[in-house]
Amino acid sequence: MPMVTVTQALADRIADVALLLEAEDAPPEVLHRLISLAVDLMPGAAAAAATIASGNGPMTFAASDPRILDLHQLQFSSGQGPAVETLLHNEPRRVDDTAAERRWPGFCRAAQQAGFASCLMLPLRTDRQPAGAMSLYGNRPQTFTGAVHDVAMLFAAQGGTALHNAAVYRKCRQMVDNLHAALESQAVIEQAKGMLHAHLGVAPEEAFRLLSRQSQNSNRKVRFIAADLVYGRIDPDDFRPVRGD
């Protein structure tokens, strides 16, 4: 069992995990940085991985060691293992010694053969229950007991917050981008209406009707027709009303 002293510096670094989000980060990037920090900060951790729950089954998005991918594939294909239970029950699962553990014999045997003597699976909670799981692996037995276990629990809690923040940021960014696109489209349409008003002498309402008619005839959105007019790809005379309109 590794000895660990929870210093103020360590506590501060773990508290900062919730602030992993940077300007352009999406959840996958946050997960990769999360597991890198986990190996760096968790005493005795030799490897780490982050798994996300999805409608198509668990998906391990980030792993610091390729051996974990095989171990997770074994668990998720058989439906047995500590990571499976963490995702299913939203609870931590710990194996102190893969050579002596009687639960999940297939997984423990494979983990031991891969060189891992202990592991700890922790839920990554966001607004879903759970969003995923963080898996920590150690080369020695009893790696994640005592104070190390407590530190890992705090780390996973902060990691869930970071993942949630990244997802929320991404949604907000998409909303802002959509709003900007809508405003730009409206500006182009208003400009096109002004051009038709000036060139054809029609009222703004009639100008929009002419844009809409061209949109229907060409099976293209009004904003694209307006952009073609504004940028000179369509002659304003092409919109001139014909008799009977």
Buried (B, 14 or more C-beta within 10 A) or exposed (E): BBEBEBEEEBEEBBEEBBEBBEEEBEBBBBBBBBBEBBBEBBBBBBBBBBBBBEEEEBEBBBBBBEBBEEBBEBBBEEEBBBBBBBBBEBEBBBBBBBEEBEEBEEBBBBBBEBEBBBBBBBBBBBEBEBBBBBBBBBEEBBBBBEBBBEBBBBBBBBBBBBBBBBBEBBEEEEEEEEEEEEEEBEEBBBEBBEBBBEBBEBEEEBBBBBBEBBBEEEEEEBBBBBBBBBEEEBEBEEBEEEEEE
